[in-house]
């Protein structure tokens, strides 16, 4: 069944609800929980989100953020309502609709495609542990989000947000701009209130960039904090799922559910074990303070308007009592090239291992077979860009490549050393810098046009956490500030991000404009 035929079949029986659907736009998880506590059903809330997707994802602004809805979503919502009536809720997410990036498996009767037609039959009937944890708290798995195909690892000339299965995701702030990738569908979908919150994944930038460019809070956790099992992989050194939402608290609520040991994930087995269970992430937010907290500040070479927003953000932090110390990024020659080698080698080995675990209906069971599939179906799979990174990876010996361990050691030491030195120079435990610049025009000819430095590279390679929080608009487009810390410092980053968010109130909801022009903000900067 086609995904959106399934959606119509779900929405159509809801005629009785049509006049009574609750408002879900810009509603937080707490607001949805309060509505359910007051008598609004999870079924009504779920139908409202489905109706919003039906009206806006292929119609109206045509965001193309959702690849498939879950045919069981209404049944899951009804089960939540029954638990609530019996006074047996499963947890803080019970009845709350959540979207999942389509490279993360769910046991629902929909394929996990990573955006590729090669995986159109990848109906695994198994939950990734991160999804199972959300489901164990009663979350309604609403559907799967579009993404940059194969999480943006296929080509150096890719167009972020495009996949053969889902088409091109559009940014809800300006429809001709990128939603960034690879978690583009989660970014655009949550910004557009297609669900309360969602999951993305990151190897290098794929949670932070779409969160920043879609006006969201996004957390790339420490590698090993949350499970990667049954997530279509690129790199076991750098891959991690991460929560994306419209507020720091909603990100913390998801992270509380996601943080649970998975013995099948070597990175989780290797993580430090606590003698005493730490407090929930949400519990540390109330009463958070930055008074006397030393924060390292990395100013980057960005255009004047981004600098203005960043300086305004720094002023907010300082007004909340933070002690700001400017630092300089250490040189990291050769780090990027070494990282690229690591990603190619691990892609070859890790993707082959994953594909071998897929159902028999999936006929592409190695990277070489995926490459052959793309070549045979080039009109659908390669209308804009090719697969040269796939080709390079396939020609390698994977993690058996003689240079693999040295390149991983080189990139990891450079990235970890750079962050550690900046924090040590400032006597700080938190580093802040602009996350990314504003969204560029989606361009099928030239691909992505990254404009200026990003915050993702060093935390991605080192495995350190990176939290991006909205710091307002530049030329009508969102930009974010990143809070970066050492491994396992998520609580400190969430506290700092929460204090900043509550004081700045910088996030602006999207307006679905066809484009953005110069406007008075640019004129005033001349």
MIMISE-844945 format. One record per residue (C-alpha): x, y, z. Coordinates in steps of 0.1 Angstrom, whole numbers, padded with zeros to 4 digits. Layout:
<rec x="X" y="Y" z="Z"/>
...
***
This chain:
<rec x="0000" y="0000" z="0000"/>
<rec x="0013" y="0034" z="-0009"/>
<rec x="0022" y="0054" z="0023"/>
<rec x="-0001" y="0083" z="0016"/>
<rec x="-0030" y="0060" z="0006"/>
<rec x="-0025" y="0046" z="0040"/>
<rec x="-0027" y="0081" z="0054"/>
<rec x="-0059" y="0088" z="0037"/>
<rec x="-0074" y="0056" z="0050"/>
<rec x="-0064" y="0066" z="0085"/>
<rec x="-0077" y="0102" z="0082"/>
<rec x="-0110" y="0094" z="0063"/>
<rec x="-0128" y="0076" z="0091"/>
<rec x="-0121" y="0106" z="0113"/>
<rec x="-0151" y="0126" z="0100"/>
<rec x="-0167" y="0126" z="0134"/>
<rec x="-0135" y="0142" z="0148"/>
<rec x="-0133" y="0168" z="0120"/>
<rec x="-0151" y="0195" z="0140"/>
<rec x="-0134" y="0187" z="0173"/>
<rec x="-0097" y="0181" z="0165"/>
<rec x="-0075" y="0198" z="0190"/>
<rec x="-0049" y="0225" z="0181"/>
<rec x="-0015" y="0208" z="0179"/>
<rec x="0005" y="0235" z="0162"/>
<rec x="0034" y="0246" z="0184"/>
<rec x="0022" y="0224" z="0213"/>
<rec x="0049" y="0211" z="0237"/>
<rec x="0049" y="0176" z="0252"/>
<rec x="0038" y="0191" z="0285"/>
<rec x="0009" y="0209" z="0268"/>
<rec x="-0003" y="0177" z="0251"/>
<rec x="0000" y="0158" z="0284"/>
<rec x="-0021" y="0185" z="0301"/>
<rec x="-0047" y="0183" z="0273"/>
<rec x="-0049" y="0146" z="0277"/>
<rec x="-0052" y="0150" z="0315"/>
<rec x="-0081" y="0173" z="0309"/>
<rec x="-0100" y="0148" z="0288"/>
<rec x="-0086" y="0153" z="0252"/>
<rec x="-0079" y="0119" z="0238"/>
<rec x="-0046" y="0108" z="0223"/>
<rec x="-0067" y="0096" z="0193"/>
<rec x="-0079" y="0131" z="0187"/>
<rec x="-0044" y="0145" z="0190"/>
<rec x="-0030" y="0119" z="0167"/>
<rec x="-0058" y="0125" z="0141"/>
<rec x="-0050" y="0162" z="0143"/>
<rec x="-0013" y="0156" z="0135"/>
<rec x="-0023" y="0132" z="0106"/>
<rec x="-0047" y="0158" z="0092"/>
<rec x="-0020" y="0184" z="0094"/>
<rec x="0004" y="0161" z="0075"/>
<rec x="-0022" y="0154" z="0049"/>
<rec x="-0029" y="0191" z="0044"/>
<rec x="0007" y="0203" z="0043"/>
<rec x="0032" y="0176" z="0034"/>
<rec x="0021" y="0169" z="-0002"/>
<rec x="-0003" y="0198" z="-0005"/>
<rec x="-0001" y="0235" z="0006"/>
<rec x="0036" y="0242" z="0013"/>
<rec x="0044" y="0206" z="0002"/>
<rec x="0072" y="0201" z="0027"/>
<rec x="0078" y="0164" z="0018"/>
<rec x="0090" y="0158" z="0054"/>
<rec x="0072" y="0125" z="0059"/>
<rec x="0080" y="0093" z="0039"/>
<rec x="0053" y="0072" z="0054"/>
<rec x="0027" y="0073" z="0082"/>
<rec x="0022" y="0044" z="0105"/>
<rec x="-0010" y="0025" z="0097"/>
<rec x="-0011" y="0015" z="0134"/>
<rec x="-0009" y="0050" z="0148"/>
<rec x="-0046" y="0054" z="0156"/>
<rec x="-0047" y="0020" z="0173"/>
<rec x="-0016" y="0030" z="0193"/>
<rec x="-0034" y="0062" z="0204"/>
<rec x="-0065" y="0043" z="0213"/>
<rec x="-0045" y="0019" z="0234"/>
<rec x="-0030" y="0049" z="0252"/>
<rec x="-0065" y="0063" z="0259"/>
<rec x="-0075" y="0029" z="0273"/>
<rec x="-0045" y="0030" z="0296"/>
<rec x="-0052" y="0065" z="0308"/>
<rec x="-0088" y="0056" z="0315"/>
<rec x="-0076" y="0026" z="0335"/>
<rec x="-0052" y="0050" z="0353"/>
<rec x="-0022" y="0029" z="0341"/>
<rec x="-0001" y="0052" z="0319"/>
<rec x="0032" y="0039" z="0308"/>
<rec x="0052" y="0071" z="0312"/>
<rec x="0056" y="0107" z="0304"/>
<rec x="0053" y="0101" z="0266"/>
<rec x="0021" y="0080" z="0268"/>
<rec x="-0002" y="0091" z="0239"/>
<rec x="0023" y="0117" z="0225"/>
<rec x="0029" y="0113" z="0187"/>
<rec x="0065" y="0111" z="0177"/>
<rec x="0082" y="0110" z="0142"/>
<rec x="0111" y="0087" z="0135"/>
<rec x="0138" y="0093" z="0108"/>
<rec x="0135" y="0066" z="0081"/>
<rec x="0169" y="0051" z="0087"/>
<rec x="0158" y="0039" z="0122"/>
<rec x="0138" y="0007" z="0122"/>
<rec x="0103" y="0004" z="0137"/>
<rec x="0083" y="-0028" z="0140"/>
<rec x="0053" y="-0011" z="0123"/>
<rec x="0043" y="-0024" z="0088"/>
<rec x="0063" y="0002" z="0069"/>
<rec x="0098" y="-0001" z="0053"/>
<rec x="0129" y="0014" z="0067"/>
<rec x="0144" y="0028" z="0035"/>
<rec x="0171" y="0053" z="0043"/>
<rec x="0155" y="0071" z="0014"/>
<rec x="0166" y="0045" z="-0011"/>
<rec x="0145" y="0025" z="-0035"/>
<rec x="0169" y="-0003" z="-0029"/>
<rec x="0154" y="-0007" z="0006"/>
<rec x="0117" y="-0003" z="-0004"/>
<rec x="0110" y="-0038" z="0009"/>
<rec x="0130" y="-0035" z="0041"/>
<rec x="0100" y="-0042" z="0064"/>
<rec x="0120" y="-0056" z="0094"/>
<rec x="0091" y="-0059" z="0119"/>
<rec x="0116" y="-0050" z="0147"/>
<rec x="0121" y="-0018" z="0167"/>
<rec x="0154" y="-0002" z="0171"/>
<rec x="0161" y="-0001" z="0209"/>
<rec x="0157" y="0037" z="0208"/>
<rec x="0122" y="0033" z="0193"/>
<rec x="0114" y="0005" z="0217"/>
<rec x="0122" y="0028" z="0246"/>
<rec x="0099" y="0055" z="0234"/>
<rec x="0072" y="0029" z="0228"/>
<rec x="0077" y="0015" z="0263"/>
<rec x="0067" y="0049" z="0276"/>
<rec x="0036" y="0048" z="0255"/>
<rec x="0047" y="0071" z="0226"/>
<rec x="0026" y="0069" z="0195"/>
<rec x="0049" y="0062" z="0166"/>
<rec x="0033" y="0085" z="0140"/>
<rec x="0054" y="0077" z="0110"/>
<rec x="0088" y="0079" z="0093"/>
<rec x="0105" y="0111" z="0081"/>
<rec x="0123" y="0118" z="0048"/>
<rec x="0161" y="0123" z="0048"/>
<rec x="0191" y="0129" z="0027"/>
<rec x="0194" y="0095" z="0010"/>
<rec x="0217" y="0071" z="0028"/>
<rec x="0222" y="0098" z="0054"/>
<rec x="0241" y="0120" z="0029"/>
<rec x="0270" y="0097" z="0024"/>
<rec x="0265" y="0087" z="-0013"/>
<rec x="0280" y="0117" z="-0031"/>
<rec x="0302" y="0148" z="-0025"/>
<rec x="0277" y="0168" z="-0047"/>
<rec x="0245" y="0157" z="-0029"/>
<rec x="0215" y="0180" z="-0023"/>
<rec x="0206" y="0178" z="0013"/>
<rec x="0171" y="0166" z="0020"/>
<rec x="0166" y="0147" z="-0013"/>
<rec x="0158" y="0110" z="-0015"/>
<rec x="0145" y="0088" z="-0043"/>
<rec x="0117" y="0076" z="-0020"/>
<rec x="0106" y="0109" z="-0006"/>
<rec x="0117" y="0137" z="-0029"/>
<rec x="0131" y="0170" z="-0016"/>
<rec x="0123" y="0182" z="0019"/>
<rec x="0115" y="0219" z="0019"/>
<rec x="0124" y="0243" z="0047"/>
<rec x="0092" y="0257" z="0064"/>
<rec x="0108" y="0291" z="0069"/>
<rec x="0115" y="0296" z="0032"/>
<rec x="0103" y="0268" z="0008"/>
<rec x="0132" y="0274" z="-0017"/>
<rec x="0158" y="0268" z="0011"/>
<rec x="0174" y="0236" z="0023"/>
<rec x="0161" y="0219" z="0054"/>
<rec x="0197" y="0206" z="0057"/>
<rec x="0205" y="0170" z="0062"/>
<rec x="0205" y="0143" z="0067"/>
<rec x="0177" y="0145" z="0093"/>
<rec x="0159" y="0170" z="0071"/>
<rec x="0125" y="0155" z="0073"/>
<rec x="0126" y="0154" z="0111"/>
<rec x="0138" y="0190" z="0111"/>
<rec x="0111" y="0203" z="0088"/>
<rec x="0084" y="0181" z="0102"/>
<rec x="0088" y="0190" z="0138"/>
<rec x="0092" y="0227" z="0129"/>
<rec x="0059" y="0224" z="0111"/>
<rec x="0042" y="0207" z="0141"/>
<rec x="0037" y="0174" z="0123"/>
<rec x="0044" y="0158" z="0157"/>
<rec x="0054" y="0168" z="0191"/>
<rec x="0091" y="0158" z="0187"/>
<rec x="0112" y="0134" z="0166"/>
<rec x="0143" y="0114" z="0162"/>
<rec x="0172" y="0121" z="0139"/>
<rec x="0206" y="0106" z="0135"/>
<rec x="0240" y="0122" z="0132"/>
<rec x="0274" y="0111" z="0118"/>
<rec x="0287" y="0147" z="0113"/>
<rec x="0261" y="0175" z="0115"/>
<rec x="0229" y="0155" z="0106"/>
<rec x="0211" y="0164" z="0138"/>
<rec x="0227" y="0198" z="0145"/>
<rec x="0224" y="0213" z="0110"/>
<rec x="0187" y="0205" z="0104"/>
<rec x="0178" y="0215" z="0139"/>
<rec x="0197" y="0248" z="0135"/>
<rec x="0182" y="0256" z="0101"/>
<rec x="0147" y="0246" z="0110"/>
<rec x="0145" y="0266" z="0143"/>
<rec x="0147" y="0235" z="0166"/>
<rec x="0166" y="0223" z="0196"/>
<rec x="0186" y="0193" z="0186"/>
<rec x="0210" y="0171" z="0207"/>
<rec x="0238" y="0150" z="0192"/>
<rec x="0246" y="0129" z="0222"/>
<rec x="0279" y="0114" z="0233"/>
<rec x="0285" y="0083" z="0211"/>
<rec x="0275" y="0054" z="0234"/>
<rec x="0248" y="0073" z="0253"/>
<rec x="0220" y="0059" z="0231"/>
<rec x="0218" y="0027" z="0211"/>
<rec x="0226" y="0025" z="0174"/>
<rec x="0213" y="-0011" z="0169"/>
<rec x="0189" y="-0014" z="0139"/>
<rec x="0199" y="0020" z="0126"/>
<rec x="0211" y="0020" z="0090"/>
<rec x="0248" y="0028" z="0095"/>
<rec x="0276" y="0049" z="0082"/>
<rec x="0302" y="0048" z="0109"/>
<rec x="0303" y="0029" z="0142"/>
<rec x="0328" y="0055" z="0154"/>
<rec x="0305" y="0085" z="0149"/>
<rec x="0269" y="0075" z="0143"/>
<rec x="0243" y="0082" z="0170"/>
<rec x="0205" y="0089" z="0171"/>
<rec x="0195" y="0122" z="0187"/>
<rec x="0163" y="0139" z="0198"/>
<rec x="0149" y="0169" z="0180"/>
<rec x="0121" y="0192" z="0193"/>
<rec x="0109" y="0228" z="0196"/>
<rec x="0122" y="0232" z="0232"/>
<rec x="0151" y="0220" z="0254"/>
<rec x="0127" y="0203" z="0278"/>
<rec x="0111" y="0183" z="0251"/>
<rec x="0145" y="0171" z="0240"/>
<rec x="0153" y="0162" z="0276"/>
<rec x="0120" y="0142" z="0278"/>
<rec x="0130" y="0121" z="0248"/>
<rec x="0165" y="0117" z="0260"/>
<rec x="0152" y="0103" z="0294"/>
<rec x="0135" y="0076" z="0274"/>
<rec x="0163" y="0069" z="0250"/>
<rec x="0191" y="0065" z="0275"/>
<rec x="0192" y="0028" z="0284"/>
<rec x="0219" y="0002" z="0280"/>
<rec x="0219" y="-0019" z="0249"/>
<rec x="0242" y="-0049" z="0252"/>
<rec x="0243" y="-0053" z="0214"/>
<rec x="0260" y="-0019" z="0209"/>
<rec x="0297" y="-0021" z="0216"/>
<rec x="0299" y="0017" z="0223"/>
<rec x="0272" y="0014" z="0250"/>
<rec x="0289" y="-0015" z="0266"/>
<rec x="0321" y="0005" z="0268"/>
<rec x="0304" y="0036" z="0284"/>
<rec x="0312" y="0044" z="0320"/>
<rec x="0288" y="0029" z="0344"/>
<rec x="0274" y="0049" z="0372"/>
<rec x="0275" y="0036" z="0408"/>
<rec x="0244" y="0056" z="0415"/>
<rec x="0219" y="0062" z="0388"/>
<rec x="0221" y="0099" z="0377"/>
<rec x="0190" y="0121" z="0379"/>
<rec x="0167" y="0123" z="0349"/>
<rec x="0176" y="0149" z="0323"/>
<rec x="0143" y="0167" z="0328"/>
<rec x="0149" y="0169" z="0366"/>
<rec x="0180" y="0191" z="0363"/>
<rec x="0163" y="0218" z="0343"/>
<rec x="0141" y="0236" z="0369"/>
<rec x="0161" y="0260" z="0389"/>
<rec x="0191" y="0258" z="0365"/>
<rec x="0215" y="0287" z="0368"/>
<rec x="0245" y="0300" z="0349"/>
<rec x="0257" y="0322" z="0377"/>
<rec x="0295" y="0319" z="0379"/>
<rec x="0296" y="0292" z="0352"/>
<rec x="0326" y="0296" z="0330"/>
<rec x="0319" y="0292" z="0293"/>
<rec x="0345" y="0291" z="0265"/>
<rec x="0335" y="0312" z="0235"/>
<rec x="0346" y="0304" z="0200"/>
<rec x="0339" y="0332" z="0176"/>
<rec x="0339" y="0320" z="0140"/>
<rec x="0343" y="0338" z="0106"/>
<rec x="0307" y="0344" z="0098"/>
<rec x="0288" y="0372" z="0080"/>
<rec x="0279" y="0403" z="0100"/>
<rec x="0242" y="0394" z="0107"/>
<rec x="0251" y="0359" z="0121"/>
<rec x="0277" y="0377" z="0143"/>
<rec x="0251" y="0401" z="0155"/>
<rec x="0228" y="0372" z="0165"/>
<rec x="0257" y="0354" z="0182"/>
<rec x="0268" y="0385" z="0202"/>
<rec x="0231" y="0389" z="0213"/>
<rec x="0232" y="0353" z="0225"/>
<rec x="0264" y="0359" z="0244"/>
<rec x="0249" y="0389" z="0260"/>
<rec x="0220" y="0368" z="0272"/>
<rec x="0244" y="0342" z="0287"/>
<rec x="0264" y="0370" z="0304"/>
<rec x="0232" y="0385" z="0318"/>
<rec x="0224" y="0352" z="0333"/>
<rec x="0256" y="0353" z="0352"/>
<rec x="0279" y="0332" z="0329"/>
<rec x="0316" y="0341" z="0328"/>
<rec x="0326" y="0342" z="0291"/>
<rec x="0362" y="0335" z="0281"/>
<rec x="0371" y="0338" z="0244"/>
<rec x="0392" y="0310" z="0230"/>
<rec x="0409" y="0302" z="0197"/>
<rec x="0404" y="0269" z="0179"/>
<rec x="0437" y="0249" z="0177"/>
<rec x="0450" y="0238" z="0143"/>
<rec x="0438" y="0204" z="0132"/>
<rec x="0457" y="0198" z="0099"/>
<rec x="0447" y="0166" z="0082"/>
<rec x="0418" y="0159" z="0105"/>
<rec x="0391" y="0163" z="0078"/>
<rec x="0409" y="0140" z="0054"/>
<rec x="0414" y="0114" z="0081"/>
<rec x="0377" y="0115" z="0090"/>
<rec x="0367" y="0111" z="0054"/>
<rec x="0389" y="0079" z="0052"/>
<rec x="0373" y="0066" z="0084"/>
<rec x="0338" y="0072" z="0071"/>
<rec x="0345" y="0054" z="0038"/>
<rec x="0361" y="0024" z="0054"/>
<rec x="0335" y="0020" z="0082"/>
<rec x="0307" y="0025" z="0056"/>
<rec x="0320" y="-0004" z="0036"/>
<rec x="0321" y="-0028" z="0066"/>
<rec x="0292" y="-0015" z="0086"/>
<rec x="0267" y="-0012" z="0058"/>
<rec x="0275" y="-0047" z="0045"/>
<rec x="0269" y="-0061" z="0080"/>
<rec x="0235" y="-0042" z="0083"/>
<rec x="0223" y="-0052" z="0048"/>
<rec x="0231" y="-0089" z="0056"/>
<rec x="0205" y="-0086" z="0085"/>
<rec x="0177" y="-0073" z="0064"/>
<rec x="0146" y="-0095" z="0053"/>
<rec x="0150" y="-0118" z="0023"/>
<rec x="0128" y="-0094" z="0003"/>
<rec x="0157" y="-0070" z="0002"/>
<rec x="0179" y="-0080" z="-0027"/>
<rec x="0207" y="-0055" z="-0022"/>
<rec x="0227" y="-0072" z="0005"/>
<rec x="0261" y="-0055" z="0000"/>
<rec x="0273" y="-0021" z="-0008"/>
<rec x="0284" y="-0034" z="-0042"/>
<rec x="0249" y="-0045" z="-0049"/>
<rec x="0235" y="-0011" z="-0039"/>
<rec x="0258" y="0005" z="-0063"/>
<rec x="0247" y="-0018" z="-0091"/>
<rec x="0210" y="-0011" z="-0082"/>
<rec x="0216" y="0026" z="-0084"/>
<rec x="0233" y="0023" z="-0118"/>
<rec x="0205" y="0001" z="-0131"/>
<rec x="0179" y="0026" z="-0118"/>
<rec x="0198" y="0057" z="-0124"/>
<rec x="0168" y="0078" z="-0137"/>
<rec x="0151" y="0074" z="-0103"/>
<rec x="0181" y="0071" z="-0081"/>
<rec x="0206" y="0095" z="-0096"/>
<rec x="0188" y="0124" z="-0114"/>
<rec x="0208" y="0150" z="-0096"/>
<rec x="0240" y="0135" z="-0083"/>
<rec x="0260" y="0103" z="-0085"/>
<rec x="0275" y="0079" z="-0060"/>
<rec x="0313" y="0086" z="-0060"/>
<rec x="0316" y="0081" z="-0022"/>
<rec x="0299" y="0047" z="-0025"/>
<rec x="0323" y="0038" z="-0053"/>
<rec x="0353" y="0049" z="-0032"/>
<rec x="0341" y="0030" z="-0001"/>
<rec x="0334" y="-0002" z="-0022"/>
<rec x="0369" y="-0002" z="-0035"/>
<rec x="0384" y="-0002" z="0000"/>
<rec x="0389" y="-0032" z="0023"/>
<rec x="0367" y="-0016" z="0049"/>
<rec x="0380" y="-0017" z="0084"/>
<rec x="0407" y="-0041" z="0072"/>
<rec x="0422" y="-0013" z="0052"/>
<rec x="0459" y="-0009" z="0064"/>
<rec x="0455" y="0028" z="0071"/>
<rec x="0421" y="0026" z="0089"/>
<rec x="0433" y="0025" z="0125"/>
<rec x="0459" y="0052" z="0121"/>
<rec x="0434" y="0075" z="0104"/>
<rec x="0408" y="0070" z="0131"/>
<rec x="0434" y="0076" z="0158"/>
<rec x="0445" y="0107" z="0140"/>
<rec x="0411" y="0122" z="0135"/>
<rec x="0399" y="0113" z="0170"/>
<rec x="0430" y="0127" z="0188"/>
<rec x="0428" y="0160" z="0168"/>
<rec x="0391" y="0166" z="0175"/>
<rec x="0392" y="0155" z="0211"/>
<rec x="0424" y="0175" z="0217"/>
<rec x="0410" y="0206" z="0202"/>
<rec x="0378" y="0207" z="0223"/>
<rec x="0397" y="0197" z="0255"/>
<rec x="0423" y="0224" z="0249"/>
<rec x="0397" y="0251" z="0244"/>
<rec x="0379" y="0241" z="0275"/>
<rec x="0411" y="0239" z="0295"/>
<rec x="0423" y="0273" z="0282"/>
<rec x="0391" y="0289" z="0296"/>
<rec x="0389" y="0267" z="0327"/>
<rec x="0354" y="0258" z="0314"/>
<rec x="0333" y="0227" z="0309"/>
<rec x="0311" y="0242" z="0282"/>
<rec x="0321" y="0257" z="0248"/>
<rec x="0297" y="0278" z="0227"/>
<rec x="0298" y="0288" z="0191"/>
<rec x="0274" y="0294" z="0162"/>
<rec x="0259" y="0261" z="0151"/>
<rec x="0256" y="0269" z="0113"/>
<rec x="0248" y="0298" z="0091"/>
<rec x="0213" y="0302" z="0077"/>
<rec x="0198" y="0278" z="0051"/>
<rec x="0211" y="0280" z="0016"/>
<rec x="0191" y="0277" z="-0016"/>
<rec x="0183" y="0241" z="-0025"/>
<rec x="0203" y="0235" z="-0057"/>
<rec x="0200" y="0204" z="-0079"/>
<rec x="0228" y="0215" z="-0101"/>
<rec x="0256" y="0224" z="-0077"/>
<rec x="0244" y="0206" z="-0046"/>
<rec x="0249" y="0219" z="-0010"/>
<rec x="0265" y="0253" z="-0006"/>
<rec x="0277" y="0253" z="0030"/>
<rec x="0281" y="0289" z="0041"/>
<rec x="0307" y="0293" z="0068"/>
<rec x="0320" y="0273" z="0097"/>
<rec x="0299" y="0247" z="0115"/>
<rec x="0299" y="0234" z="0151"/>
<rec x="0295" y="0198" z="0142"/>
<rec x="0329" y="0185" z="0131"/>
<rec x="0349" y="0184" z="0164"/>
<rec x="0321" y="0169" z="0185"/>
<rec x="0312" y="0144" z="0158"/>
<rec x="0347" y="0131" z="0154"/>
<rec x="0355" y="0131" z="0191"/>
<rec x="0321" y="0116" z="0200"/>
<rec x="0314" y="0145" z="0223"/>
<rec x="0278" y="0159" z="0228"/>
<rec x="0266" y="0190" z="0209"/>
<rec x="0233" y="0208" z="0218"/>
<rec x="0220" y="0234" z="0194"/>
<rec x="0193" y="0259" z="0205"/>
<rec x="0176" y="0286" z="0184"/>
<rec x="0191" y="0321" z="0186"/>
<rec x="0166" y="0339" z="0163"/>
<rec x="0164" y="0346" z="0126"/>
<rec x="0188" y="0360" z="0101"/>
<rec x="0171" y="0373" z="0069"/>
<rec x="0141" y="0354" z="0080"/>
<rec x="0160" y="0321" z="0084"/>
<rec x="0168" y="0304" z="0117"/>
<rec x="0203" y="0302" z="0132"/>
<rec x="0214" y="0283" z="0163"/>
<rec x="0240" y="0284" z="0191"/>
<rec x="0258" y="0253" z="0200"/>
<rec x="0266" y="0242" z="0235"/>
<rec x="0295" y="0216" z="0234"/>
<rec x="0311" y="0197" z="0262"/>
<rec x="0332" y="0166" z="0271"/>
<rec x="0318" y="0131" z="0269"/>
<rec x="0287" y="0124" z="0291"/>
<rec x="0281" y="0162" z="0299"/>
<rec x="0246" y="0162" z="0284"/>
<rec x="0230" y="0173" z="0317"/>
<rec x="0253" y="0204" z="0319"/>
<rec x="0246" y="0213" z="0283"/>
<rec x="0209" y="0209" z="0287"/>
<rec x="0209" y="0231" z="0318"/>
<rec x="0229" y="0258" z="0300"/>
<rec x="0207" y="0256" z="0269"/>
<rec x="0176" y="0257" z="0290"/>
<rec x="0187" y="0288" z="0308"/>
<rec x="0196" y="0305" z="0275"/>
<rec x="0163" y="0294" z="0259"/>
<rec x="0141" y="0306" z="0288"/>
<rec x="0159" y="0340" z="0289"/>
<rec x="0162" y="0347" z="0252"/>
<rec x="0129" y="0333" z="0239"/>
<rec x="0146" y="0335" z="0206"/>
<rec x="0128" y="0308" z="0186"/>
<rec x="0103" y="0321" z="0160"/>
<rec x="0077" y="0298" z="0144"/>
<rec x="0078" y="0292" z="0107"/>
<rec x="0056" y="0311" z="0082"/>
<rec x="0060" y="0289" z="0051"/>
<rec x="0072" y="0317" z="0029"/>
<rec x="0079" y="0309" z="-0008"/>
<rec x="0113" y="0327" z="-0004"/>
<rec x="0129" y="0354" z="0017"/>
<rec x="0143" y="0387" z="0005"/>
<rec x="0168" y="0412" z="0019"/>
<rec x="0143" y="0431" z="0040"/>
<rec x="0150" y="0458" z="0066"/>
<rec x="0174" y="0436" z="0086"/>
<rec x="0199" y="0436" z="0057"/>
<rec x="0193" y="0473" z="0049"/>
<rec x="0200" y="0483" z="0086"/>
<rec x="0233" y="0464" z="0085"/>
<rec x="0248" y="0483" z="0056"/>
***
